[in-house]
Amino acid sequence: MVRNARTTSLLAVGIAATFVPALVPVTASAAEDPLRQFTQQKLKWGRCDAGSPAALQCTTLKVPLDYGNPGGKQIGIAVSRLKATGAKERRGVLLLNPGGPGGPGLQMPVWLEADLPAQVKKEYDRIGFDPRGIGKSSPLGCGLAPDELNPERPYRAGTFAKDVTWARTVADKCRARGGDRLRHLTTRNTARDMDVIRAVLGEKKLSYLGASYGTYLGAVYLQMFPRQADRFVLDSAADPTRFGRGSFQQIAEATESAFVRWSKWTAGRHTAYKLGRTPAEVRKTFRDIVARADRTPIGDDKQSLSGDDIRAQRDTFFHVEKAARWVAGLKKAADSRRPAPSASAAGLPPENEIAGLWAVMCADTSRSWPRDPEQYRRDTIRDKARYPLYGDFASGIKPCAFWKPGSELPTTVNNRAGALILQNEWDPQTPLASARGMHRALRGSRMVTVAGGEGHGVFGTNSCADKSAALYLTTGRLPAGDLTCRASAGQKK
């Protein structure tokens, strides 16, 4: 699992796309290769900062803002490196991405240090980078106020107009701050930046480990640069056919299944949690708590939860034991009028990461989002009935409804590229159905499913899945067929 508290996981038309071929060999002339000035730049490595290990070196390379106009404006991409530990065993670089969109990755080589097997570290330089517009890579700032950062907007007839205003305001603020740069903050351009990184590092091929949205980014690279791609591990995969609005809606669909599973598990433990002896009784208990909180928030002046606040913690239900303890605490707090326990201590990511989320997702997919606010009203009413726990959150209006399209069409992922997909059965951000969508799109891939696995991110949490990933990275051999691993007791918690 790529473990980083700041990783944003909210998680995957119009004008003709600009065609930019794979970067040509460095022996080509400048006339043949307009990107030569970027692929042959000399890097100056130095310590990243005082808080980073001395072994982690950082640099900044230049890339064109618009690959269709490589002689135009340039931006900087911050890159980090932990060198391979074995001089004789070294075979190349392993580029890393934590997800998002909007997640910075400069520290990823350090985050993964304890999880990567020794042989992988012997063979690969681990390369982190902040994607364009994120972190230290010409960061985007939209000037969003604290109350504008939260995308969790449940449907209420009386507040819908405010939600429309919020979505429009975020889009307007980002447009005012980002200007023409916004249309170039796309997944396709980040994939091109990855290929510049490969070329500047002097590598013929690129290996890759990406999580969450990083799997979509990796799949786009595979589609755009198949000859430059080597060994790709995609952890907790986004469905490339539903990236964008469909990503949110897919979460709502999976949340309802997780809630049903949780109610069955909890009913079998009524003695411990006292939430109901049957799944139907457990579900009724929870819905009664939500209804009570809608009338009178559960808690006190320092901490209170409305029914919508409770529903917004929907990812808790992908962890059955954690959810049972939490709901039992909610019930006790409601009955005694004491403050309810918090389901999660995680806060919102920094403004740049939220801005980056909308910038990339909306530039990629804005053409597919309805422009009429009333369409969102109808969809949220419909989906709250279909998926009561989270359907209205997922289908509600987002800034993409008012975003200007990116510079080109999104990528259709459809090839036979080899890749290894790692997936928990009960993943709250990229559900199992999402990973299966990626598996269908990458027809040469193999998928390792952790049966009973809970949580977002597999690598480093399951020895069976880790073994498959390590074998692939060190030998290039994919499993002969798809595999199923069993969740460990610790992973289920």
ZINORWO-V504466 format. One record per residue. N is the residue number from 1. RES is the residue in one letter. PHI is phi in whole degrees, -180 to 180 (999 if undefined). PSI is psi as a letter, one per 40 degrees, with the letter a starting at -180 (999 if undefined). D_FIRST is the distance of its C-alpha to the first C-alpha in Angstrom with 2 decimals. Layout:
# ZINORWO-V504466
n:N res:RES phi:PHI psi:PSI d_first:D_FIRST
n:N res:RES phi:PHI psi:PSI d_first:D_FIRST
This chain:
# ZINORWO-V504466
n:1 res:M phi:999 psi:h d_first:0.00
n:2 res:V phi:-81 psi:h d_first:3.79
n:3 res:R phi:-97 psi:h d_first:5.70
n:4 res:N phi:-157 psi:h d_first:9.23
n:5 res:A phi:-63 psi:d d_first:11.89
n:6 res:R phi:-95 psi:e d_first:13.87
n:7 res:T phi:-65 psi:h d_first:11.79
n:8 res:T phi:-89 psi:h d_first:14.13
n:9 res:S phi:-133 psi:g d_first:13.22
n:10 res:L phi:-115 psi:e d_first:16.60
n:11 res:L phi:141 psi:999 d_first:15.14
n:12 res:A phi:999 psi:999 d_first:19.35
n:13 res:V phi:999 psi:h d_first:34.07
n:14 res:G phi:89 psi:a d_first:36.74
n:15 res:I phi:-67 psi:i d_first:37.97
n:16 res:A phi:-63 psi:i d_first:37.73
n:17 res:A phi:-72 psi:i d_first:34.63
n:18 res:T phi:-81 psi:h d_first:35.19
n:19 res:F phi:-90 psi:h d_first:34.74
n:20 res:V phi:-125 psi:h d_first:33.28
n:21 res:P phi:-70 psi:i d_first:33.07
n:22 res:A phi:-59 psi:i d_first:30.61
n:23 res:L phi:-61 psi:h d_first:31.47
n:24 res:V phi:-83 psi:i d_first:34.44
n:25 res:P phi:-56 psi:i d_first:34.89
n:26 res:V phi:-69 psi:e d_first:35.69
n:27 res:T phi:-82 psi:e d_first:39.18
n:28 res:A phi:-69 psi:i d_first:40.16
n:29 res:S phi:-77 psi:i d_first:42.67
n:30 res:A phi:-62 psi:d d_first:42.01
n:31 res:A phi:-66 psi:d d_first:44.06
n:32 res:E phi:-78 psi:d d_first:41.87
n:33 res:D phi:-129 psi:g d_first:38.60
n:34 res:P phi:-67 psi:e d_first:38.61
n:35 res:L phi:-95 psi:e d_first:35.13
n:36 res:R phi:-56 psi:d d_first:36.48
n:37 res:Q phi:-63 psi:d d_first:36.69
n:38 res:F phi:-90 psi:d d_first:32.91
n:39 res:T phi:-74 psi:e d_first:31.84
n:40 res:Q phi:-113 psi:e d_first:34.13
n:41 res:Q phi:-69 psi:i d_first:33.57
n:42 res:K phi:-93 psi:h d_first:33.39
n:43 res:L phi:-97 psi:i d_first:30.49
n:44 res:K phi:-114 psi:h d_first:31.00
n:45 res:W phi:-93 psi:i d_first:28.08
n:46 res:G phi:-157 psi:i d_first:28.03
n:47 res:R phi:-61 psi:h d_first:26.02
n:48 res:C phi:-64 psi:d d_first:23.72
n:49 res:D phi:-167 psi:i d_first:24.96
n:50 res:A phi:-64 psi:d d_first:26.15
n:51 res:G phi:-87 psi:e d_first:22.93
n:52 res:S phi:-97 psi:i d_first:20.86
n:53 res:P phi:-58 psi:i d_first:21.12
n:54 res:A phi:-61 psi:d d_first:24.19
n:55 res:A phi:-71 psi:d d_first:22.41
n:56 res:L phi:-84 psi:h d_first:20.49
n:57 res:Q phi:-105 psi:i d_first:23.15
n:58 res:C phi:-128 psi:i d_first:23.55
n:59 res:T phi:-154 psi:i d_first:26.00
n:60 res:T phi:-130 psi:h d_first:27.00
n:61 res:L phi:-114 psi:i d_first:28.23
n:62 res:K phi:-99 psi:i d_first:30.42
n:63 res:V phi:-138 psi:i d_first:30.01
n:64 res:P phi:-73 psi:h d_first:32.39
n:65 res:L phi:-60 psi:d d_first:31.75
n:66 res:D phi:-119 psi:h d_first:33.36
n:67 res:Y phi:-69 psi:e d_first:32.98
n:68 res:G phi:-76 psi:e d_first:36.10
n:69 res:N phi:-139 psi:g d_first:37.96
n:70 res:P phi:-64 psi:e d_first:36.58
n:71 res:G phi:-87 psi:e d_first:39.66
n:72 res:G phi:-90 psi:a d_first:38.89
n:73 res:K phi:-62 psi:i d_first:36.70
n:74 res:Q phi:-113 psi:i d_first:33.83
n:75 res:I phi:-130 psi:i d_first:30.64
n:76 res:G phi:-99 psi:i d_first:28.42
n:77 res:I phi:-119 psi:h d_first:24.81
n:78 res:A phi:-81 psi:h d_first:23.12
n:79 res:V phi:-129 psi:i d_first:21.32
n:80 res:S phi:-125 psi:i d_first:19.81
n:81 res:R phi:-152 psi:h d_first:19.70
n:82 res:L phi:-111 psi:h d_first:18.83
n:83 res:K phi:-70 psi:i d_first:21.25
n:84 res:A phi:-58 psi:i d_first:20.79
n:85 res:T phi:-83 psi:e d_first:21.92
n:86 res:G phi:-116 psi:h d_first:24.22
n:87 res:A phi:-65 psi:d d_first:27.14
n:88 res:K phi:-74 psi:d d_first:28.42
n:89 res:E phi:-81 psi:e d_first:25.12
n:90 res:R phi:-56 psi:h d_first:23.86
n:91 res:R phi:-124 psi:e d_first:23.60
n:92 res:G phi:163 psi:a d_first:22.22
n:93 res:V phi:-119 psi:i d_first:19.55
n:94 res:L phi:-119 psi:h d_first:15.90
n:95 res:L phi:-82 psi:i d_first:15.56
n:96 res:L phi:-124 psi:i d_first:12.37
n:97 res:N phi:-144 psi:h d_first:11.96
n:98 res:P phi:-87 psi:e d_first:9.68
n:99 res:G phi:115 psi:a d_first:11.66
n:100 res:G phi:133 psi:b d_first:14.54
n:101 res:P phi:-57 psi:i d_first:17.22
n:102 res:G phi:115 psi:e d_first:17.95
n:103 res:G phi:-82 psi:h d_first:14.84
n:104 res:P phi:-75 psi:i d_first:15.95
n:105 res:G phi:-127 psi:e d_first:14.15
n:106 res:L phi:-63 psi:d d_first:16.65
n:107 res:Q phi:-93 psi:e d_first:14.68
n:108 res:M phi:-60 psi:d d_first:11.50
n:109 res:P phi:-57 psi:d d_first:12.98
n:110 res:V phi:-75 psi:d d_first:13.28
n:111 res:W phi:-58 psi:d d_first:9.89
n:112 res:L phi:-92 psi:e d_first:8.52
n:113 res:E phi:-56 psi:d d_first:11.73
n:114 res:A phi:-77 psi:d d_first:10.96
n:115 res:D phi:-93 psi:d d_first:8.16
n:116 res:L phi:-76 psi:h d_first:10.32
n:117 res:P phi:-62 psi:i d_first:13.27
n:118 res:A phi:-58 psi:d d_first:16.63
n:119 res:Q phi:-67 psi:d d_first:18.11
n:120 res:V phi:-64 psi:d d_first:15.69
n:121 res:K phi:-69 psi:d d_first:16.52
n:122 res:K phi:-68 psi:d d_first:20.13
n:123 res:E phi:-92 psi:d d_first:20.27
n:124 res:Y phi:-128 psi:h d_first:18.56
n:125 res:D phi:-72 psi:h d_first:19.13
n:126 res:R phi:-92 psi:h d_first:15.84
n:127 res:I phi:-113 psi:h d_first:16.97
n:128 res:G phi:-104 psi:i d_first:15.75
n:129 res:F phi:-160 psi:i d_first:17.92
n:130 res:D phi:-91 psi:h d_first:18.81
n:131 res:P phi:-60 psi:i d_first:19.88
n:132 res:R phi:-52 psi:h d_first:23.56
n:133 res:G phi:87 psi:e d_first:24.56
n:134 res:I phi:-120 psi:i d_first:21.48
n:135 res:G phi:60 psi:b d_first:21.27
n:136 res:K phi:-101 psi:e d_first:23.71
n:137 res:S phi:-104 psi:g d_first:24.39
n:138 res:S phi:46 psi:g d_first:27.61
n:139 res:P phi:-64 psi:i d_first:25.99
n:140 res:L phi:-89 psi:h d_first:27.28
n:141 res:G phi:-129 psi:h d_first:28.69
n:142 res:C phi:-105 psi:e d_first:30.38
n:143 res:G phi:69 psi:f d_first:31.89
n:144 res:L phi:-77 psi:h d_first:30.42
n:145 res:A phi:-74 psi:i d_first:31.66
n:146 res:P phi:-53 psi:d d_first:29.34
n:147 res:D phi:-76 psi:e d_first:30.42
n:148 res:E phi:-96 psi:e d_first:29.65
n:149 res:L phi:-80 psi:d d_first:25.92
n:150 res:N phi:-82 psi:h d_first:25.04
n:151 res:P phi:-87 psi:e d_first:24.74
n:152 res:E phi:-79 psi:g d_first:24.98
n:153 res:R phi:-125 psi:g d_first:28.60
n:154 res:P phi:-69 psi:i d_first:29.95
n:155 res:Y phi:-83 psi:h d_first:33.18
n:156 res:R phi:-139 psi:h d_first:36.40
n:157 res:A phi:-56 psi:d d_first:39.73
n:158 res:G phi:-77 psi:e d_first:40.84
n:159 res:T phi:-115 psi:e d_first:37.85
n:160 res:F phi:-61 psi:d d_first:37.15
n:161 res:A phi:-62 psi:d d_first:39.35
n:162 res:K phi:-67 psi:d d_first:37.38
n:163 res:D phi:-66 psi:d d_first:34.13
n:164 res:V phi:-64 psi:d d_first:35.88
n:165 res:T phi:-62 psi:d d_first:37.04
n:166 res:W phi:-58 psi:d d_first:33.56
n:167 res:A phi:-62 psi:d d_first:32.15
n:168 res:R phi:-67 psi:d d_first:35.18
n:169 res:T phi:-64 psi:d d_first:35.08
n:170 res:V phi:-60 psi:d d_first:31.51
n:171 res:A phi:-62 psi:d d_first:32.42
n:172 res:D phi:-66 psi:d d_first:35.70
n:173 res:K phi:-64 psi:d d_first:34.29
n:174 res:C phi:-67 psi:d d_first:31.70
n:175 res:R phi:-67 psi:d d_first:34.50
n:176 res:A phi:-67 psi:d d_first:36.81
n:177 res:R phi:-83 psi:d d_first:34.44
n:178 res:G phi:-87 psi:d d_first:32.75
n:179 res:G phi:56 psi:a d_first:35.87
n:180 res:D phi:-68 psi:e d_first:35.81
n:181 res:R phi:-62 psi:d d_first:32.50
n:182 res:L phi:-56 psi:d d_first:30.68
n:183 res:R phi:-69 psi:e d_first:31.59
n:184 res:H phi:-105 psi:e d_first:29.90
n:185 res:L phi:-90 psi:g d_first:26.47
n:186 res:T phi:-122 psi:i d_first:25.16
n:187 res:T phi:-63 psi:d d_first:22.34
n:188 res:R phi:-61 psi:d d_first:24.98
n:189 res:N phi:-70 psi:d d_first:26.01
n:190 res:T phi:-65 psi:d d_first:22.52
n:191 res:A phi:-62 psi:d d_first:22.29
n:192 res:R phi:-66 psi:d d_first:25.67
n:193 res:D phi:-60 psi:d d_first:24.53
n:194 res:M phi:-59 psi:d d_first:21.82
n:195 res:D phi:-74 psi:d d_first:24.72
n:196 res:V phi:-65 psi:d d_first:26.80
n:197 res:I phi:-56 psi:d d_first:24.13
n:198 res:R phi:-56 psi:d d_first:24.23
n:199 res:A phi:-66 psi:d d_first:28.01
n:200 res:V phi:-65 psi:d d_first:28.48
n:201 res:L phi:-78 psi:e d_first:26.40
n:202 res:G phi:77 psi:f d_first:28.81
n:203 res:E phi:-103 psi:h d_first:26.47
n:204 res:K phi:-76 psi:d d_first:27.77
n:205 res:K phi:-134 psi:i d_first:24.39
n:206 res:L phi:-121 psi:h d_first:20.90
n:207 res:S phi:-102 psi:i d_first:17.62
n:208 res:Y phi:-155 psi:i d_first:14.50
n:209 res:L phi:-130 psi:h d_first:10.73
n:210 res:G phi:-129 psi:i d_first:10.22
n:211 res:A phi:-120 psi:i d_first:8.11
n:212 res:S phi:57 psi:b d_first:10.27
n:213 res:Y phi:-55 psi:d d_first:13.70
n:214 res:G phi:-59 psi:d d_first:12.68
n:215 res:T phi:-72 psi:d d_first:13.07
n:216 res:Y phi:-66 psi:d d_first:16.54
n:217 res:L phi:-58 psi:d d_first:17.31
n:218 res:G phi:-63 psi:d d_first:16.50
n:219 res:A phi:-67 psi:d d_first:18.68
n:220 res:V phi:-65 psi:d d_first:21.41
n:221 res:Y phi:-60 psi:d d_first:21.46
n:222 res:L phi:-58 psi:d d_first:21.84
n:223 res:Q phi:-73 psi:d d_first:24.70
n:224 res:M phi:-83 psi:d d_first:26.38
n:225 res:F phi:-130 psi:f d_first:26.02
n:226 res:P phi:-61 psi:d d_first:25.76
n:227 res:R phi:-75 psi:d d_first:27.78
n:228 res:Q phi:-94 psi:e d_first:25.60
n:229 res:A phi:-90 psi:h d_first:22.28
n:230 res:D phi:-112 psi:c d_first:21.17
n:231 res:R phi:-111 psi:h d_first:17.84
n:232 res:F phi:-117 psi:h d_first:15.33
n:233 res:V phi:-109 psi:h d_first:11.82
n:234 res:L phi:-116 psi:h d_first:10.95
n:235 res:D phi:-102 psi:h d_first:7.64
n:236 res:S phi:68 psi:g d_first:8.95
n:237 res:A phi:-90 psi:h d_first:12.39
n:238 res:A phi:-85 psi:i d_first:15.26
n:239 res:D phi:-80 psi:h d_first:18.70
n:240 res:P phi:-67 psi:e d_first:20.81
n:241 res:T phi:-81 psi:e d_first:23.97
n:242 res:R phi:-123 psi:e d_first:23.13
n:243 res:F phi:-60 psi:h d_first:21.46
n:244 res:G phi:115 psi:b d_first:23.31
n:245 res:R phi:-61 psi:d d_first:25.14
n:246 res:G phi:-62 psi:d d_first:24.01
n:247 res:S phi:-63 psi:d d_first:20.34
n:248 res:F phi:-64 psi:d d_first:21.53
n:249 res:Q phi:-68 psi:d d_first:23.82
n:250 res:Q phi:-65 psi:d d_first:21.33
n:251 res:I phi:-63 psi:d d_first:19.35
n:252 res:A phi:-63 psi:d d_first:22.71
n:253 res:E phi:-61 psi:d d_first:23.41
n:254 res:A phi:-70 psi:d d_first:20.22
n:255 res:T phi:-62 psi:d d_first:20.74
n:256 res:E phi:-64 psi:d d_first:24.15
n:257 res:S phi:-65 psi:d d_first:22.96
n:258 res:A phi:-65 psi:d d_first:20.45
n:259 res:F phi:-65 psi:d d_first:23.41
n:260 res:V phi:-64 psi:d d_first:25.65
n:261 res:R phi:-60 psi:d d_first:23.29
n:262 res:W phi:-61 psi:d d_first:22.99
n:263 res:S phi:-64 psi:d d_first:26.79
n:264 res:K phi:-68 psi:d d_first:27.37
n:265 res:W phi:-62 psi:d d_first:25.13
n:266 res:T phi:-72 psi:d d_first:26.79
n:267 res:A phi:-62 psi:d d_first:30.25
n:268 res:G phi:-75 psi:e d_first:29.95
n:269 res:R phi:-131 psi:f d_first:29.46
n:270 res:H phi:-61 psi:d d_first:32.29
n:271 res:T phi:-60 psi:d d_first:33.65
n:272 res:A phi:-79 psi:d d_first:30.58
n:273 res:Y phi:-112 psi:d d_first:29.95
n:274 res:K phi:55 psi:f d_first:33.32
n:275 res:L phi:-112 psi:e d_first:32.08
n:276 res:G phi:144 psi:i d_first:33.98
n:277 res:R phi:-91 psi:e d_first:34.98
n:278 res:T phi:-127 psi:i d_first:34.12
n:279 res:P phi:-56 psi:d d_first:31.33
n:280 res:A phi:-64 psi:d d_first:33.97
n:281 res:E phi:-66 psi:d d_first:34.94
n:282 res:V phi:-63 psi:d d_first:31.39
n:283 res:R phi:-64 psi:d d_first:30.94
n:284 res:K phi:-65 psi:d d_first:34.38
n:285 res:T phi:-59 psi:d d_first:33.59
n:286 res:F phi:-64 psi:d d_first:30.61
n:287 res:R phi:-67 psi:d d_first:32.68
n:288 res:D phi:-65 psi:d d_first:35.54
n:289 res:I phi:-63 psi:d d_first:33.38
n:290 res:V phi:-61 psi:d d_first:32.36
n:291 res:A phi:-64 psi:d d_first:36.04
n:292 res:R phi:-64 psi:d d_first:37.18
n:293 res:A phi:-68 psi:d d_first:34.76
n:294 res:D phi:-67 psi:d d_first:36.09
n:295 res:R phi:-78 psi:d d_first:39.57
n:296 res:T phi:-140 psi:h d_first:38.83
n:297 res:P phi:-52 psi:i d_first:35.46
n:298 res:I phi:-84 psi:h d_first:34.06
n:299 res:G phi:135 psi:a d_first:34.16
n:300 res:D phi:-133 psi:a d_first:36.42
n:301 res:D phi:-63 psi:d d_first:37.07
n:302 res:K phi:-83 psi:d d_first:34.01
n:303 res:Q phi:-152 psi:h d_first:31.57
n:304 res:S phi:-140 psi:i d_first:32.38
n:305 res:L phi:-125 psi:h d_first:30.54
n:306 res:S phi:-81 psi:i d_first:32.25
n:307 res:G phi:-61 psi:d d_first:31.51
n:308 res:D phi:-66 psi:d d_first:29.71
n:309 res:D phi:-61 psi:d d_first:27.57
n:310 res:I phi:-67 psi:d d_first:26.62
n:311 res:R phi:-64 psi:d d_first:25.87
n:312 res:A phi:-66 psi:e d_first:23.67
n:313 res:Q phi:-86 psi:f d_first:21.24
n:314 res:R phi:-60 psi:d d_first:20.64
n:315 res:D phi:-66 psi:e d_first:16.84
n:316 res:T phi:-59 psi:d d_first:17.80
n:317 res:F phi:-74 psi:e d_first:19.31
n:318 res:F phi:-82 psi:e d_first:16.15
n:319 res:H phi:-120 psi:g d_first:15.89
n:320 res:V phi:-61 psi:d d_first:19.33
n:321 res:E phi:-68 psi:d d_first:20.12
n:322 res:K phi:-60 psi:d d_first:19.03
n:323 res:A phi:-66 psi:d d_first:21.05
n:324 res:A phi:-63 psi:d d_first:24.01
n:325 res:R phi:-63 psi:d d_first:24.28
n:326 res:W phi:-66 psi:d d_first:24.08
n:327 res:V phi:-66 psi:d d_first:26.69
n:328 res:A phi:-61 psi:d d_first:28.89
n:329 res:G phi:-67 psi:d d_first:28.83
n:330 res:L phi:-61 psi:d d_first:29.77
n:331 res:K phi:-63 psi:d d_first:32.63
n:332 res:K phi:-64 psi:d d_first:33.88
n:333 res:A phi:-65 psi:d d_first:33.80
n:334 res:A phi:-66 psi:d d_first:35.66
n:335 res:D phi:-69 psi:d d_first:38.21
n:336 res:S phi:-102 psi:e d_first:38.85
n:337 res:R phi:64 psi:f d_first:38.39
n:338 res:R phi:-95 psi:i d_first:35.98
n:339 res:P phi:-59 psi:i d_first:32.92
n:340 res:A phi:-82 psi:i d_first:29.91
n:341 res:P phi:-71 psi:i d_first:26.61
n:342 res:S phi:-80 psi:h d_first:23.88
n:343 res:A phi:-75 psi:d d_first:21.09
n:344 res:S phi:-154 psi:h d_first:18.63
n:345 res:A phi:-90 psi:e d_first:19.16
n:346 res:A phi:-71 psi:h d_first:17.19
n:347 res:G phi:-101 psi:a d_first:19.72
n:348 res:L phi:-75 psi:i d_first:20.18
n:349 res:P phi:-67 psi:i d_first:18.81
n:350 res:P phi:-61 psi:i d_first:21.58
n:351 res:E phi:-57 psi:d d_first:24.31
n:352 res:N phi:-61 psi:d d_first:23.36
n:353 res:E phi:-72 psi:d d_first:19.98
n:354 res:I phi:-67 psi:d d_first:21.84
n:355 res:A phi:-61 psi:d d_first:24.57
n:356 res:G phi:-66 psi:d d_first:22.23
n:357 res:L phi:-56 psi:d d_first:20.72
n:358 res:W phi:-68 psi:d d_first:24.28
n:359 res:A phi:-59 psi:d d_first:25.57
n:360 res:V phi:-73 psi:d d_first:23.30
n:361 res:M phi:-62 psi:d d_first:23.08
n:362 res:C phi:-73 psi:d d_first:26.79
n:363 res:A phi:-63 psi:d d_first:28.01
n:364 res:D phi:-69 psi:d d_first:26.28
n:365 res:T phi:-126 psi:e d_first:27.44
n:366 res:S phi:-59 psi:d d_first:30.25
n:367 res:R phi:-66 psi:d d_first:32.84
n:368 res:S phi:-96 psi:e d_first:31.37
n:369 res:W phi:-91 psi:h d_first:31.44
n:370 res:P phi:-58 psi:i d_first:34.77
n:371 res:R phi:-95 psi:e d_first:37.06
n:372 res:D phi:-87 psi:h d_first:39.11
n:373 res:P phi:-55 psi:d d_first:37.82
n:374 res:E phi:-65 psi:d d_first:39.68
n:375 res:Q phi:-64 psi:d d_first:37.45
n:376 res:Y phi:-68 psi:d d_first:34.51
n:377 res:R phi:-60 psi:d d_first:36.72
n:378 res:R phi:-63 psi:d d_first:37.55
n:379 res:D phi:-68 psi:d d_first:34.00
n:380 res:T phi:-68 psi:d d_first:32.69
n:381 res:I phi:-63 psi:d d_first:35.59
n:382 res:R phi:-62 psi:d d_first:34.96
n:383 res:D phi:-79 psi:d d_first:31.21
n:384 res:K phi:-68 psi:d d_first:31.62
n:385 res:A phi:-73 psi:d d_first:33.90
n:386 res:R phi:-72 psi:d d_first:31.59
n:387 res:Y phi:-130 psi:g d_first:28.37
n:388 res:P phi:-58 psi:d d_first:29.75
n:389 res:L phi:-72 psi:d d_first:26.60
n:390 res:Y phi:-144 psi:e d_first:25.22
n:391 res:G phi:-59 psi:d d_first:27.36
n:392 res:D phi:-74 psi:d d_first:29.42
n:393 res:F phi:-59 psi:d d_first:26.55
n:394 res:A phi:-69 psi:d d_first:24.99
n:395 res:S phi:-95 psi:e d_first:28.32
n:396 res:G phi:-68 psi:i d_first:29.81
n:397 res:I phi:-69 psi:i d_first:31.05
n:398 res:K phi:-130 psi:i d_first:28.75
n:399 res:P phi:-56 psi:d d_first:29.78
n:400 res:C phi:-60 psi:d d_first:29.37
n:401 res:A phi:-64 psi:d d_first:32.63
n:402 res:F phi:-120 psi:e d_first:34.49
n:403 res:W phi:-87 psi:i d_first:32.62
n:404 res:K phi:-79 psi:i d_first:34.43
n:405 res:P phi:-61 psi:i d_first:33.01
n:406 res:G phi:-70 psi:a d_first:31.17
n:407 res:S phi:-74 psi:e d_first:33.09
n:408 res:E phi:-159 psi:i d_first:32.46
n:409 res:L phi:-69 psi:i d_first:31.31
n:410 res:P phi:-68 psi:i d_first:27.65
n:411 res:T phi:-87 psi:h d_first:26.52
n:412 res:T phi:-88 psi:h d_first:27.00
n:413 res:V phi:-91 psi:h d_first:24.29
n:414 res:N phi:-165 psi:g d_first:26.19
n:415 res:N phi:-155 psi:a d_first:26.16
n:416 res:R phi:-109 psi:f d_first:25.62
n:417 res:A phi:-63 psi:i d_first:23.09
n:418 res:G phi:-77 psi:h d_first:20.89
n:419 res:A phi:-162 psi:i d_first:17.14
n:420 res:L phi:-114 psi:h d_first:14.39
n:421 res:I phi:-103 psi:h d_first:12.59
n:422 res:L phi:-110 psi:h d_first:9.66
n:423 res:Q phi:-152 psi:h d_first:10.18
n:424 res:N phi:-77 psi:i d_first:10.33
n:425 res:E phi:-64 psi:d d_first:14.04
n:426 res:W phi:-119 psi:g d_first:13.96
n:427 res:D phi:-102 psi:h d_first:11.81
n:428 res:P phi:-80 psi:e d_first:13.89
n:429 res:Q phi:-104 psi:d d_first:13.32
n:430 res:T phi:-121 psi:g d_first:13.29
n:431 res:P phi:-63 psi:i d_first:15.10
n:432 res:L phi:-54 psi:d d_first:15.71
n:433 res:A phi:-62 psi:d d_first:18.93
n:434 res:S phi:-66 psi:d d_first:17.31
n:435 res:A phi:-64 psi:d d_first:15.31
n:436 res:R phi:-65 psi:d d_first:18.61
n:437 res:G phi:-64 psi:d d_first:20.36
n:438 res:M phi:-63 psi:d d_first:18.33
n:439 res:H phi:-61 psi:d d_first:19.06
n:440 res:R phi:-66 psi:d d_first:22.71
n:441 res:A phi:-71 psi:d d_first:22.90
n:442 res:L phi:-97 psi:g d_first:21.54
n:443 res:R phi:-71 psi:e d_first:23.97
n:444 res:G phi:-94 psi:e d_first:23.13
n:445 res:S phi:-84 psi:i d_first:19.47
n:446 res:R phi:-122 psi:i d_first:18.12
n:447 res:M phi:-124 psi:h d_first:15.67
n:448 res:V phi:-110 psi:h d_first:13.66
n:449 res:T phi:-103 psi:h d_first:13.62
n:450 res:V phi:-92 psi:h d_first:12.31
n:451 res:A phi:-66 psi:h d_first:15.55
n:452 res:G phi:82 psi:e d_first:15.43
n:453 res:G phi:-67 psi:h d_first:11.67
n:454 res:E phi:-115 psi:i d_first:11.40
n:455 res:G phi:107 psi:i d_first:9.28
n:456 res:H phi:-100 psi:h d_first:7.61
n:457 res:G phi:117 psi:h d_first:4.24
n:458 res:V phi:-104 psi:d d_first:4.38
n:459 res:F phi:-58 psi:h d_first:3.64
n:460 res:G phi:89 psi:e d_first:4.73
n:461 res:T phi:-118 psi:e d_first:5.84
n:462 res:N phi:-140 psi:h d_first:8.58
n:463 res:S phi:-65 psi:d d_first:11.12
n:464 res:C phi:-65 psi:d d_first:12.90
n:465 res:A phi:-67 psi:d d_first:10.41
n:466 res:D phi:-61 psi:d d_first:9.42
n:467 res:K phi:-62 psi:d d_first:13.21
n:468 res:S phi:-64 psi:d d_first:13.90
n:469 res:A phi:-67 psi:d d_first:11.76
n:470 res:A phi:-64 psi:d d_first:13.41
n:471 res:L phi:-63 psi:d d_first:16.73
n:472 res:Y phi:-66 psi:d d_first:16.65
n:473 res:L phi:-66 psi:d d_first:15.89
n:474 res:T phi:-94 psi:d d_first:18.58
n:475 res:T phi:-119 psi:e d_first:21.15
n:476 res:G phi:82 psi:e d_first:20.71
n:477 res:R phi:-92 psi:h d_first:21.22
n:478 res:L phi:-79 psi:i d_first:19.53
n:479 res:P phi:-57 psi:i d_first:19.95
n:480 res:A phi:-63 psi:d d_first:23.48
n:481 res:G phi:-151 psi:i d_first:22.32
n:482 res:D phi:-65 psi:i d_first:19.50
n:483 res:L phi:-122 psi:i d_first:17.83
n:484 res:T phi:-122 psi:h d_first:16.93
n:485 res:C phi:-108 psi:i d_first:14.88
n:486 res:R phi:-103 psi:h d_first:15.42
n:487 res:A phi:-68 psi:i d_first:13.15
n:488 res:S phi:-77 psi:i d_first:13.65
n:489 res:A phi:-60 psi:d d_first:15.61
n:490 res:G phi:-65 psi:d d_first:13.11
n:491 res:Q phi:-68 psi:d d_first:10.48
n:492 res:K phi:-66 psi:d d_first:13.50
n:493 res:K phi:-83 psi:999 d_first:14.14
